[in-house]
Amino acid sequence: MRPVHFCLLALLTAAPVGALLSSSSIEPDAGPLDRPLPVSGNEKPGKPGVVTLSLQTARQEVANPVAAQAQLRREVVKEQAELEKLSRSQLEEKAEDGERAAQVVLGADFAKEATLLSFAPAAANDALSDAARWYSLAASRGFPGAPSLDQAGIRFYPIRVQREPRP
């Protein structure tokens, strides 16, 4: 047996089955940030930026885009309130599964933790680094037709670098 085959065989037998499944094969809970926005009646089908036809079938046409926007914001606020009640481990699991709202709430949790750690600037900056990473991931996980975080009314917890006091 070749060494490459042996390594692959050893990896496959040693790895648990759950670790072999990719996280992309697991569908996250489709919260308001993870669903495509409805289309207003005056949009051109096939406009630049839409790269797949599957989103066009999932999107519904709405008569009142302002009301749809207000509804989206209400749903996002409700979802964020529910996510804030979860423990950090449950929140991290949802965020790692790709839920954008969970990623934002987790980023806010790390940013709040950093404000509590102002007496230890190194630890506070580590928490801020985690907050920025989760915020950035949530912002980058959009897809054609997905609501942006600004559009959904997401307000970020402020990130301020902590410095040691000078005498």
N, C-alpha and C positions, 0 to 999 in steps of 0.2 A: 504494500500500500504506500502511496506517495505521502510525503509529509504534509502537503497542502490538504489532501483529503482527510488525513488523520486529524488535523487541527479543526477542520470543518465538522467532522463527526464528533469530536470532543466538545465543541461548542454547542452543537445541537443536542447532545445528550445531557450536558450539564445545565443548559439554560432551561428555566421553567417555561412551560407552554405559554403562560400569560405574557412573559417578557418578549416572546417572539411575535406576538400580535402588534402591529403598529397602532399608534394612537389615532392615526387617520382613519382606520377601519371602524372605530367606535364613534358613533354620532353623538355630539354634545347636545345637551338640552337646547332646543332652539328658542332662545330668549329673543326679545325684541331687537337686540343688536346683531343677532345671528340670522335674522330672516331678511329677505330682500324687501325693499320699500315698495309700496304700491306706486303705480305710474299715474301721472296726471294725464288727462286726455290730449294735451297739446305736445307731447313728446314724440319725436320721430322714432319709429322702430328701427333697430339696427344702427343707432347712432354710434359714433366712435367711443371706444372704451368698453363696449359690451362685446365680450369675446366668446360667449357661449349661448346657445339657444335655449339651454335648459332653464336659465333664469327667466327668460321671457314667458315661459309657461307658468312659472311659479308666481309671477307678479300679477297683481290685479289692478285694473284701472279704477281710479277714484274720481269722483266728481268734485270734491272739495279737498285740495291738497293741504290747506291750512288746518282743517279739522284733523286730517290724517297725521300731520306733524304734531299737533297737540296730543293726540292719542298716543303716539310713539313716546313722547316725553313722559306722559303719565305711566305708561307701561314700564319704561326704564326706571323711573323713580321707585315704583312698586317692586321691581325685580331687585334693585340695589338694596332696598330695605330688607327684603327676604334674605339676600346673600350676606348682609352684615350680621345676621343672627347666627350664621354657621361658625363652627370652630375653624381655626386657621388651617388645620390639616384637611378638613372637608373643602374649604375654599381653595387650597392649593391643588387638590385633586381636580376640582372643576376647572380651574384656570389652566392646568396642564392638559386637560382634555380639549381645550380650545375655546371655552366660553369667554367671550370678550368682556361681558359684564363682571364675571368673576375675576378676570385679570385686573380690571379697573378697581374693584373693591379691594383686592389684595394689595395693589399698589398704594391705595389710600391707607390701608392698615399699616403697611410698612412706614409710610410717611408720618402717620400719627405716632408710631413707636419711636421714630427718630426724634420727634419733639420731646418725648419723655426722657430721652437719653442725652439731653443737652449737657449733662454733667460729664459725659464720656464721649467726646467728639469722634473718636475712631469708631466706636460702636454705632453712633448716630449716623455717621457717613456710610457705614456698611448697610444700615437699614435704608438710607436714602438711595443707595445704589440699587438695592432690590426693588424699591418703589419705582425708580426710573426704568428699570428693566421691564417690570410688569406693565407700566403705562405704555412704554414703547411697543411692546408686543401686542397689546390691545389695539393700539393705533395702526399697527402694520397689518393686522389680520383682516382687513376689509376685503371685499370682493365686489365685482361690478354689481351695482344696485343696492349694496349694503349701506345702512345709515352710518355717517361719520359720527365720531364721538361728540363733536361740537353740535352737530345737527340733532343728536339725541338728547342734548341738554346736560351732558356729563360735565361736572365741575371737578377739577382736580384739587386735591389737597396740596398746599404749597410745599415745594421742596427747597429747603435752604441749607446750604453747606454749613456744617458746624465747625467752628474754629476754637482752638484753645485760647483762653484769656491770657493776654500779655500783661506782665506786671508794670 
